[in-house]
Amino acid sequence: MKGLTKEQLVARALEEGFVKVGVCRPDAVPEAAGRLRAFLADGRHGQMGWMAEREAWRGNPSALWPEARSVIMLAEAYTPEDDPMAGLAQRDRGVVSVYAQGKDYHDLVKRRLKRLGRWLIDQGGGEIKVFVDTAPVMEKPLAQAAGLGWQGKHTNLLGRDLGNWVFLGAIFTTLELEPDAPEASHCGTCTACLDICPTRAFPAPYQLDARRCISYLTIEHSGPVDHDLRALIGNRIYGCDDCLAVCPWNKFAAAAREVGYQPRLGLPELSDLAQLDDAGFRARFAGSPIKRIGRDRLVRNVLYAVGNSGISKLRPVAEALIGDPDEAVSDAAVWAVGRLSQLPDAEVG
């Protein structure tokens, strides 16, 4: 390994902008396969068929790349400076998850991973593969095995010196690196993340039913959302941060270093977003993670927010989209008009 030390690796990773780094073996999460199998068997993945299609790789990191001998897990902070739940009270505006307020993290983290990977090869030799949420890699269990933090009761990774506002990246390498000690859970008796979930998406601590999760419903789910969940979405139009925002460990959260994560979307007006056509959508969200869901899904979400707003002056916004070529958008428009039509005549918004 050409004299490369673990200390050098950690120092270089921090120089690149990561806030924490740890190492584990590819076979360090033997329990992951069984948990994934149970999750899929219960249908909790919803429409995310890709999870089942690549179950063998996702459940066993060693199968993804048999030549790998070490997995370097890295955390990058995107901790918000303001309360991400404050916008929920502004019913004429849409709330976008903190992670999607800036530039697409996939691009930023992967660029950093590749730079670190090239340095690793130069210093230690071997081969590498880098992953940022784009391959069948169970980053959170691996990150816990590498000592970065633990999967909280909300199933997201958090750490005593990280909080839970972190992106994860992985470098698989053929180099033999000294593994770190895994982290244990420090959630204790706290259930803040479970209690605040609007849709009760957590059947039990450390378990998630994606089919009820607002992040899943607004991002991954195509077509109409079940009627009994629409009102619970509120004005969240892309993702949900409630369970992350209330975690007490965030008082120790690492500060975001990447300027690209600075918020640039703010709280967009629902009336403006509802009028977007495909070209307007692509222009407005170029370089944003939001672009991946497309105009139709976003406008569908906006119409649910319109219906939940209790603001009668937004009714024409929804009426204009009845008969939209996208059936889910048209359905959402009809639902929103129905909701706003129930307001007292004196309601002026």
C-alpha positions in Angstrom: 0.0 0.0 0.0 2.9 2.3 -0.8 3.2 3.7 2.7 -0.2 5.3 3.0 -1.4 5.8 6.5 -5.0 6.0 7.9 -4.2 9.4 9.4 -3.2 10.7 6.0 -6.5 9.5 4.5 -8.5 11.1 7.2 -6.6 14.4 7.0 -7.0 14.5 3.2 -10.7 13.7 3.4 -11.2 16.6 5.8 -9.2 18.9 3.5 -11.6 18.0 0.7 -14.5 19.2 2.8 -15.9 16.1 4.3 -16.8 16.4 8.0 -16.1 12.8 9.0 -14.6 9.7 7.6 -14.4 6.1 8.6 -13.5 2.7 7.2 -15.2 -0.7 7.4 -15.0 -4.1 5.6 -17.5 -4.8 2.8 -18.9 -7.7 4.9 -19.4 -5.5 8.0 -23.2 -5.4 7.8 -24.3 -9.0 7.6 -27.7 -8.1 9.1 -28.5 -5.7 6.3 -29.7 -8.3 3.9 -32.3 -9.7 6.3 -33.6 -6.3 7.2 -33.9 -5.4 3.5 -35.6 -8.7 2.7 -38.2 -8.0 5.4 -38.8 -4.4 4.2 -39.4 -5.6 0.7 -41.6 -8.5 1.7 -43.9 -6.1 3.6 -44.1 -4.0 0.5 -42.8 -0.9 2.4 -40.7 0.1 -0.6 -43.9 1.1 -2.5 -43.2 1.9 -6.2 -39.4 1.8 -5.7 -39.1 -1.5 -7.7 -35.4 -0.9 -8.2 -34.8 -1.8 -4.6 -36.1 -5.3 -5.2 -34.5 -5.7 -8.6 -31.0 -5.2 -7.1 -31.7 -6.7 -3.7 -28.7 -9.1 -3.9 -26.2 -6.3 -4.4 -27.9 -3.9 -2.0 -28.0 -6.5 0.8 -24.4 -7.6 0.3 -21.8 -5.0 -0.4 -19.3 -7.8 -1.1 -21.4 -9.0 -4.0 -21.4 -5.5 -5.6 -17.6 -5.6 -6.2 -16.0 -8.8 -4.9 -12.5 -7.4 -5.3 -13.1 -4.6 -2.8 -11.3 -5.1 0.5 -12.3 -1.8 2.3 -15.1 0.7 2.2 -14.4 4.3 3.0 -17.5 6.1 4.2 -17.6 9.8 4.2 -20.1 12.4 5.6 -20.7 15.9 4.2 -22.8 18.3 6.1 -25.6 20.4 4.7 -26.9 21.7 8.1 -29.4 24.6 7.6 -28.9 27.9 9.3 -32.6 28.5 9.8 -35.5 26.5 11.1 -36.6 24.3 8.2 -40.1 23.9 9.6 -40.9 27.6 9.8 -42.3 27.6 6.2 -45.0 25.2 7.1 -47.1 28.1 8.5 -46.9 30.1 5.2 -49.7 28.2 3.4 -49.5 30.2 0.2 -45.9 28.9 -0.4 -44.3 25.6 -1.0 -41.8 24.0 1.4 -38.8 22.2 -0.2 -36.6 19.9 1.8 -33.4 21.4 2.9 -31.2 19.1 0.9 -32.9 20.3 -2.3 -32.6 24.0 -1.6 -29.2 24.3 -3.2 -27.3 22.6 -6.0 -27.7 18.8 -6.6 -25.6 17.1 -3.9 -25.0 14.1 -6.2 -22.8 16.2 -8.4 -21.0 18.0 -5.6 -20.3 15.0 -3.4 -19.2 12.8 -6.3 -16.8 15.4 -7.5 -15.2 15.5 -4.1 -15.2 11.7 -3.9 -13.4 11.4 -7.2 -10.7 13.9 -6.1 -10.1 11.9 -2.9 -10.2 8.7 -4.9 -7.5 9.9 -7.3 -5.4 11.0 -4.4 -5.9 7.6 -2.8 -4.7 5.8 -5.9 -1.7 8.1 -6.2 -0.7 7.5 -2.6 -1.6 3.9 -2.0 -2.3 2.3 -5.4 -5.1 -0.2 -5.9 -8.4 0.4 -7.6 -11.6 2.3 -6.5 -15.2 2.7 -7.2 -17.2 5.7 -5.8 -20.9 5.9 -5.0 -23.3 8.6 -4.0 -26.8 7.3 -3.7 -26.8 6.1 -7.3 -26.0 2.5 -6.9 -27.3 -0.5 -4.8 -25.2 0.5 -1.8 -26.7 0.6 1.7 -24.8 3.7 2.8 -26.4 4.2 6.2 -25.6 0.7 7.7 -22.1 0.9 6.2 -21.6 4.4 7.7 -22.6 3.0 11.1 -20.2 0.1 10.7 -17.5 2.7 9.9 -18.2 4.6 13.0 -19.6 7.8 11.5 -22.8 7.6 13.5 -25.9 5.4 13.9 -29.2 4.9 12.2 -31.7 6.7 14.4 -35.3 5.8 15.1 -36.1 7.7 12.0 -33.8 5.4 10.0 -31.5 8.3 9.0 -27.9 8.5 10.0 -27.0 10.8 12.9 -23.9 11.3 15.0 -23.0 12.9 18.3 -20.7 15.3 16.4 -22.7 15.4 13.2 -26.4 15.8 13.9 -28.4 14.3 11.0 -28.0 16.8 8.2 -25.4 14.9 6.3 -24.9 13.4 2.8 -23.1 10.1 2.6 -20.6 9.0 0.0 -18.7 5.7 -0.3 -15.3 4.7 -1.8 -14.9 1.0 -2.4 -11.2 0.1 -2.7 -9.0 -2.9 -3.2 -6.7 -1.6 -0.6 -6.6 -3.1 2.9 -7.3 -0.3 5.3 -7.7 -0.5 9.1 -11.4 -0.6 9.9 -12.9 1.7 12.6 -15.1 0.6 15.4 -18.8 0.7 14.7 -21.0 3.2 16.4 -23.8 2.2 18.8 -27.2 3.9 19.0 -27.5 6.9 21.4 -31.2 7.6 20.8 -32.2 6.5 24.3 -35.8 6.9 25.1 -36.3 9.9 22.8 -39.2 9.5 20.2 -39.3 13.1 18.9 -38.8 12.0 15.3 -41.5 9.4 15.5 -44.0 11.6 17.3 -43.8 14.5 14.8 -44.3 12.5 11.6 -47.5 13.8 10.0 -48.4 10.6 8.3 -47.2 8.1 10.9 -44.8 6.6 8.5 -42.8 4.8 11.3 -44.5 1.5 12.2 -42.0 1.1 15.0 -38.7 2.7 16.1 -36.0 2.1 13.4 -38.6 1.1 10.8 -40.0 3.1 7.9 -43.0 2.4 5.7 -42.1 4.5 2.6 -45.6 4.3 1.4 -46.7 6.8 4.1 -43.5 8.9 4.1 -44.0 12.4 2.6 -40.6 12.4 1.1 -41.4 9.3 -0.8 -44.9 10.5 -1.7 -43.7 13.8 -3.2 -40.5 12.5 -4.9 -40.7 8.8 -5.7 -44.4 8.1 -6.0 -46.0 8.5 -9.4 -49.7 9.0 -10.0 -52.3 10.2 -7.5 -51.5 10.0 -3.8 -54.1 8.2 -1.6 -56.8 10.6 -0.5 -56.3 9.9 3.2 -52.7 11.1 2.9 -53.2 14.3 0.8 -54.3 16.6 3.6 -51.4 15.4 5.8 -48.9 16.6 3.3 -49.7 20.2 4.0 -47.6 22.6 1.9 -44.6 20.3 1.5 -44.1 20.1 -2.2 -40.7 18.3 -2.3 -39.6 16.1 0.6 -40.1 16.5 4.3 -37.7 17.4 7.1 -39.8 17.1 10.2 -38.2 14.0 11.6 -34.7 15.4 10.9 -35.5 18.9 12.3 -36.6 17.8 15.7 -33.6 15.5 16.5 -32.0 16.8 19.7 -28.5 15.7 18.5 -28.7 18.6 16.0 -27.5 21.0 18.7 -24.1 19.4 18.0 -24.5 19.4 14.2 -21.5 20.0 12.0 -21.7 23.2 10.0 -22.1 23.0 6.2 -18.9 24.0 4.4 -20.1 23.7 0.8 -21.4 27.0 -0.6 -23.4 25.1 -3.2 -25.8 23.9 -0.4 -26.8 27.5 0.4 -30.5 27.9 -0.1 -31.5 29.5 -3.4 -35.1 28.4 -3.7 -36.5 29.8 -0.5 -40.3 29.5 -0.2 -41.7 29.7 -3.7 -45.3 30.9 -4.2 -47.7 28.1 -5.1 -49.5 30.2 -7.6 -46.2 30.7 -9.6 -45.3 27.0 -9.5 -48.7 25.8 -10.6 -48.3 27.7 -13.9 -45.1 26.0 -14.9 -45.0 24.1 -18.2 -42.3 21.6 -18.9 -39.8 24.2 -20.4 -40.4 26.6 -17.5 -39.9 23.8 -15.0 -36.6 22.7 -16.5 -35.3 26.3 -16.7 -36.3 27.0 -13.1 -34.8 23.9 -11.6 -31.7 23.4 -13.7 -29.0 22.1 -11.4 -31.4 21.2 -8.6 -32.3 17.8 -7.3 -36.0 18.7 -8.0 -35.4 18.4 -11.7 -35.5 14.6 -11.5 -39.2 14.4 -10.6 -40.3 16.4 -13.7 -43.0 19.1 -14.1 -46.0 16.9 -13.7 -45.1 15.4 -10.3 -44.1 18.8 -8.9 -47.3 20.5 -10.1 -49.3 17.6 -8.6 -47.6 18.3 -5.3 -48.3 22.0 -5.6 -52.0 21.3 -6.1 -52.1 19.3 -3.0 -50.6 22.2 -1.2 -53.1 24.6 -2.8 -55.9 22.3 -1.6 -54.5 22.3 1.9 -53.9 26.1 2.0 -57.3 27.2 3.1 -56.9 30.2 0.9 -59.9 30.7 -1.4 -58.1 33.1 -3.8 -55.9 30.1 -4.9 -59.0 28.3 -6.2 -58.6 29.7 -9.7 -55.1 28.4 -9.7 -56.4 24.9 -9.3 -59.4 25.4 -11.6 -57.0 26.3 -14.4 -55.4 22.8 -14.2 -58.5 20.7 -14.3 -58.2 18.8 -17.5 -54.4 19.0 -17.5 -52.9 16.4 -19.9 -51.3 14.6 -16.9 -54.0 12.6 -15.2 -52.5 13.0 -11.7 -52.3 16.8 -12.1 -55.9 17.0 -13.3 -57.0 14.7 -10.4 -55.1 16.9 -7.9 -56.7 20.0 -9.3 -60.2 18.6 -8.9 -59.3 17.6 -5.3 -57.9 21.1 -4.5 -61.0 22.9 -6.0 -63.2 20.6 -3.9 -61.3 21.4 -0.7 -61.3 25.1 -1.3 -65.0 25.1 -2.3 -65.8 24.0 1.3 -64.5 27.2 2.7 -66.9 29.7 4.2 -68.1 32.4 1.8 -66.4 35.0 3.9 -63.0 33.3 3.5 -60.7 35.6 1.5 -57.3 34.0 2.2 
